[in-house]
């Protein structure tokens, strides 16, 4: 790895490690939110649609268990994305003036963002495992990772385009509407439809449900869609960062 | 231009903030009401129909105002210190900041309230409007309190979200049993649900709403003044 990238990445992680309150919140919030939500959900029968056209009869408690980690990861990753991007805008311009190439400043930020998403995901999955066991852990984890990274990118774009307040409003509303309501099989007829298709979290959301309730994997199309969205958003974030940092050169 | 107006304009300087302040509460009411009904049932609560729509208006106003209060308090640390030292004094600065935030919170609450009126027939619209405003002011106070103590935007906004989620999950109609102490918007929510269903709210319940909301604003003011003084 390029020495500058390695140094900037190291400093980026050190910057985050100096914020104990953030680390506490990234652990405590998922623990409380997920545990409480699952514990208070009634085991009411619920029929939900699976990718590939199948259906499964489960309970609201299990559906909530499957969806809570996704909602938590989406919320937290989106906020992390928004504010990591904003701190990058101010601090990384000095790196460019000091001689860094834009990509040498962008890659470390993306690494920090991905790591923050990973921390939230790990804690959320660990807490969820206390109350819910998905049919397929690999698919469940992959889907949630895709959701986290997708919302981290959305947060980063909002952070660059809007002010702090506007970015907070937008990312939390999108996370609530997308993952919290439209993709959530607790609501409606148990199968996302309509507006859910146009949200970037649709594919990853279906991968999660497939991993949670289906013994085999049937969400190949949805997985491809999720990866396509993540690629587009990731390139948009990298491009946005490069443009912002290049103007400082 | 008055200090309050200047502080309010400062928050709205970023692109689309004013539009989001109005659009997001309205969209939340329209999109979340049906889901809240199902969600409450899943948690063993009794929230249904128009009561769910009413509560969504309160929560929309609360969430928007909480974040607003936090950023209003947290982003102004350096400027407030200098203003206080320049002769305004911490109390007047705090009063102007909170007044600016109240004005903006009023806009968000109004947007949520209008969306509520358009979505359902509210039996007591005046009661509902006051209750939605109470949600907004309560969470504004929470946001200012957090912003006075925590300056980092990510940590502070996470704390406000944490308080909001604690409260929302424990609210009336969202779960069975008596509300825990962190259900801070309980009284306002009771009034809002009663307004939606046409039930009259007793005077002592109004007093409780006023005491909780007013007390929260006073507490936020005092903490803000103390933190502004200590920033010197």
Contacts between the chains, C-beta under 8 A, distances in Angstrom:
chain1	res1	chain2	res2	distance
A	19	B	152	6.5
A	19	B	154	7.9
A	19	B	155	6.7
A	21	B	150	6.9
A	21	B	152	7.1
A	21	B	155	4.6
A	22	B	152	7.1
A	22	B	154	6.0
A	22	B	155	5.0
A	22	B	158	7.5
A	25	B	155	6.1
A	25	B	158	4.5
A	25	B	159	6.8
A	25	B	162	7.0
A	26	B	158	7.8
A	28	B	162	7.9
A	29	B	158	6.3
A	29	B	161	7.6
A	29	B	162	5.4
A	29	B	165	8.0
A	32	B	162	7.6
A	32	B	166	7.6
A	33	B	162	8.0
A	33	B	165	5.8
A	36	B	169	6.2
A	37	B	169	6.7
A	40	B	43	5.1
A	40	B	44	6.9
A	40	B	169	7.0
A	40	B	175	5.4
A	41	B	42	5.3
A	41	B	43	5.9
A	41	B	44	7.9
A	42	B	41	7.7
A	42	B	42	6.1
A	42	B	43	7.0
A	42	B	44	4.8
A	44	B	41	7.3
A	44	B	42	6.6
A	60	B	42	4.4
A	64	B	42	6.5
A	75	B	161	6.9
A	76	B	158	7.4
A	79	B	154	6.2
A	79	B	157	6.0
A	79	B	158	6.4
A	79	B	161	7.6
A	80	B	154	6.6
A	83	B	153	5.3
A	83	B	154	4.0
A	83	B	157	7.7
A	84	B	154	7.9
A	86	B	153	7.4
A	161	B	15	7.0
A	162	B	14	6.0
A	162	B	15	5.8
A	162	B	16	6.0
A	162	B	17	7.2
A	162	B	20	7.7
A	163	B	13	7.3
A	163	B	14	2.4
A	163	B	15	7.0
A	163	B	17	5.7
A	164	B	14	7.4
A	164	B	71	5.5
A	164	B	75	7.0
A	164	B	153	5.4
A	165	B	11	6.4
A	165	B	14	6.7
A	165	B	17	5.5
A	165	B	20	7.9
A	165	B	67	6.2
A	165	B	68	6.4
A	165	B	71	4.9
A	166	B	14	5.4
A	166	B	15	6.8
A	166	B	16	5.5
A	166	B	17	4.5
A	166	B	20	5.1
A	168	B	67	5.0
A	168	B	71	7.6
A	168	B	157	5.3
A	169	B	17	8.0
A	169	B	20	4.7
A	169	B	21	7.5
A	169	B	24	5.2
A	169	B	64	6.6
A	169	B	67	6.5
A	170	B	20	6.2
A	170	B	24	7.6
A	172	B	63	7.2
A	172	B	67	7.9
A	172	B	161	7.0
A	173	B	24	5.0
A	173	B	27	7.0
A	173	B	28	6.7
A	176	B	28	7.6
A	176	B	32	7.3
A	177	B	27	7.6
A	177	B	31	5.7
A	177	B	32	7.8
A	180	B	35	7.6
A	181	B	31	6.4
A	181	B	32	6.4
A	181	B	35	4.6
A	184	B	35	7.6
A	186	B	38	6.2
A	186	B	39	6.9
A	186	B	42	5.9
A	187	B	34	7.2
A	187	B	35	4.6
A	187	B	38	4.9
A	187	B	39	7.4
A	188	B	38	7.9
